[in-house]
């Protein structure tokens, strides 16, 4: 059974209910210099997903990526 996932505005289907961070990065074609996150609304939800981390998936999960060199705050 496929699990429907969303990355940005795009829809993807995972073939398993659990994938590693590396497998998700390949599925979504996330650039190697970006961090991958679960998303909730327009915000990241939790810490970056590590390559070797096992991620439990459910239909409708949303993900996003952010370049690692982004820094917040005023100068």
HELIX and SHEET records of a PDB file:
HELIX    1   1 UNK A   21  UNK A   28  1                                   8    
SHEET    1   A 5 UNK A  10  UNK A  14  0                                        
SHEET    2   A 5 UNK A   3  UNK A   7 -1                                        
SHEET    3   A 5 UNK A  61  UNK A  67  1                                        
SHEET    4   A 5 UNK A  34  UNK A  40 -1                                        
SHEET    5   A 5 UNK A  43  UNK A  44 -1                                        
SHEET    1   B 2 UNK A  18  UNK A  20  0                                        
SHEET    2   B 2 UNK A  54  UNK A  56 -1                                        
END                                                                             
